[in-house]
Amino acid sequence: MGYVSESADGDLQVDGEIVAERPGGVQPIQAVQKAVAVLNLFTSQEPELTLGTIAERLDMSRATAHRYLITLRATNLLAYETARGVYTLGVKTLDYAAVVHDSAKFASAFVRRTEPVLRRLSEETNHTAVASVWNGDCPVLVRTGIPVQRMVVIATMPMYSCLPVFDSAQGRIFLAFSADARRTHASDPRLRELEPELELARRDQFVRHDVAEDGGTTTMAVPVLVDDTLVGVIATLAFKTTMQGPDRLLARKALTRAAADLSTRIRTDTT
């Protein structure tokens, strides 16, 4: 690679030529992505993995996988038990766990507990139900409940997709209840423009957002609060033609009950 620099507009340049980047950010570093993929294989269900298993699951040769494992061992992110030939997460990961424990315990419980609540919410309302958490700059879809009775349902975004901050019911709930979300987008003039709606959202603990595209959809969202701390948002998605006044009221009540149920489950888990 030649001389690398950054233009006044923030574009990456190599030998004076602008390098195309992926939308929304810099080019990902492939080696880092693969190293993270290795770490992501370790779960509470599978805390120990062999070289062969890791190579197979990541579609790598054993030699390539071994190079990543050696590097991760050198940084104490992985440990190796010679007698049994298995890898486990290393002691360095304990430092990361300590850092995120306090801030992530509610979010972790929210993700873990939300699936049965969403499933019941979908069965009760006959609409798609979703849950999202804040990832630092936008809401991220983490769980979905699909109604079993409807022949046609709204196709949700792929799991872990970033949702619009200002143009979604979920995003507006985060802006209304999360100081972190407001700080992140404090320089955006839309935040000031939305303040009257955000004040209503705080008062009612509810947001409805209609979208004309995609056949006309309605999203209704409510916060999941634990001791006045926002831990996530649950919402229902429906076609506007199926959401008349009484239907909206029933769905809103069902959402409120689901959020209260989820809040109780999370509080029990974290205390």
N, C-alpha and C positions, 0 to 999 in steps of 0.2 A: 504494500500500500504506500502511496506517496505522502506528501505533506498534507496533514489534516488540520483544518481550521474551521471556525464558525463565522458565518456572515453576520452583517449587522441585523438581519432579520431573523437570526437564530437558525438558519439552515446550515446543515453540515456540508463542508466542502472538502474535496480531495484534489490536490493540485489545481485549485481554483475552480473546479467543476462542482456544481451543486449535486449532491447525492440524494436520490429519491428516498424518502422515508415513508414508513407506514403512517396512515392517517392518525393524527392525534399524538404523535410522539416519535422518539428516536427509534432506530432499528434495534430490535432485541439482539442480545449477544447469545448466539446459539449454544456455546459451551455452558453458559450460566443456566439457560433454559433446561439443558439436559441434566445438569447437576441438581436443579430443583426437582426435575421429574424423578430422579433417583430418590430423593428425600421423600417425595410425595407418595412413594410406594409403601412406606411404613405407616401402619395404622394400628389402632388399639387391638384390632382383630388379628393383624399380622405384624407383630413387633420384631420378628426375626425373619430374615430372608437370605437365601444363598446367592452366590454369584450367578449360578445358572438361571435361577428364577428371575433375578433382576435383568439379566441380559435378554431373556425371552420376552418379558413383559414390555421392555422398551425397544424391542426389535433391534438390539445391538449385537455385535459379536462379543464373545466373552472377553477378548483382549481389550476392546474399547470400553466395555463396562468396567473392567478391572482398573483401567486408568482413572476413571471417574471415582471409583471407590477408594483408590489409594489417595487421591487428592482430598476427598472428604474425610478420610481417616486422619490425614495430616493436620486438618483444621479442627479435629475433635468433633466434627458433626456426625461422624459415624464411628462405631467401634466394631472390632472383629474378634470373635471367639474362636481361637485356633482349634481347640479340641473338637468343636462341633461344626466348624466351617460355616458359621452364620454371622451376618452383619446385623447390628442394631443401631438405633440412634445414639449418638455420642453425648458426652457430658456437657458439651457446649450448648446443646439444645435445651438443657435445664435452665441456662441463663435466659434464653428467649422466653421460656415458659413463665419464669418469674416476672419478666417485664410485662408480658401481656395478661397475666392472670387476673389482676384486679379490673382492668379495663375491658377484658374480653369475656369475663365469666357470665355476664348477663346475655351477651350476644351468643355465646356458645350454647347456653341453656335454651335460648329462643330458637335457634336452628334445630336443636335436638328435640325439642318438645312440640314444635309447630305442626309437624306433618299430620298427626291424628286430628288436631283441631281444624286444620284446613279441610281435611277429608270430610269431617262432620259438617263443616260450614258449607261445603259444596253440595252435600246431600240435602241439607236443609233449605238452601236457597235455589238449588238447581243451576248455579252459575259457577264459573271458574273462580277459584280462590287462590291467591298468591301471597307470599310473604317476602319481605325485603329487609336488608340491613344496610347501614351506612358504611361505605368502604373508604372514606377519606375525602372523596369529592363528588360522589353520586350514590343513589340507592342501587343496590345489587339484588337481583332476584335470586332467592336461595331455596324456596320450596314452592310447590304447586299442588293444588287439589283440583281434580277434574270431575265435573258432575257426571254421574253414571246414567242419568235418564235422557239427557239431551242428545239428539242425533247430530246437531251442529253446535260446536263450541268454538269459542274464540281461541285461536292459536296464540299461546303466549310466546314471549321471547325465549331464546335458549337459556338454560340455567346458568346463573352467574353473569348474566348480561347486565350492563349498566343502564339504568332507566333515566329518562330526562329529569333534571332537577326542577325546572320551572314549569314544564309542560306535562306533568303527571300528578295524579292525586298523591301518590307515594312521596314524590319529591317535595310537594308542598307541606306534607305532614312533617317531614324532616326539617324543612326550613322553619316551620312554626315552633317545633319543640326541641330542636337540637342547636345549641350554641355553636357546636363545631361546624355544622352545616352552614350556619349564617356567617361565621368567620371565614370559611372557605370561599364563599361567594359574596363577601361584603362589598367588593368593588363593582359588582354587576348592577347596573341601574335597574334591572328587573326586580331586584330584591325590594327596593324602596317602592316600586310600583305595586308590588303584590302585598305590601304590608297590611292594608285593610282586610284582604282575604285571609292573610295569615292570622290576624287578630281573631277573626271569626273561627278559624280552625282551632285556635287555642281555647276559645270559649266553648265551642261545641264538641271538640275532640272528634272532628269529622271533616272530610273533604270529599266533594264530588267533582269529577272532571270529565267533561264530554269532549269527544273527538269526532269531527264530521267525517274524516276519512275512514277507510276500512268498513264501510257499511254503516257507520255511526255507532260508536261504542260509548259506554258509560263506565267509569271506574269510580268506585267508592272505597275510601280508605280510612282507617282509624289507627291511632297510635297504640302500641302496647307499652304501658308504663309500669315500672316497678319502683315504688316509693318516689314518684315524680321524675324518675329517670327513664328517658326514651330508650328502649332496647331494640325496637323493630317496628315494622308496620305490616298490617295485614289488609288485604283489599279483595273486592270482588270485581270481576270483569263481566260485562253483559252487553248485548246489542240493545241500543236505545229503544227499538221497537218492542222489546220484551220487558222494558222497565217503565211501567206506568206509575202513577203516584203511589197507589197502595203497595205495589211491588217494591218500590224504592224504600218505603217505610219499613217493610218487613225485612228487607235485606240489611238495612241500617241497624235495626234492632239485633239481627242475628250477628252482624259484625261486632257490635258492642259487647254482646254476651261472649263471643269467641275471644275477644281481646281480654276481657276480665278473666275468663277461664285460663287463658295462656299466661296472664300475669301471675295468677295464683300458682300455676305449675312451676313457673320460673322462680318465684320467690321461695317455694319449697325446696327446689333444687339447690339454690345458692345460699340457703341458710341452714 
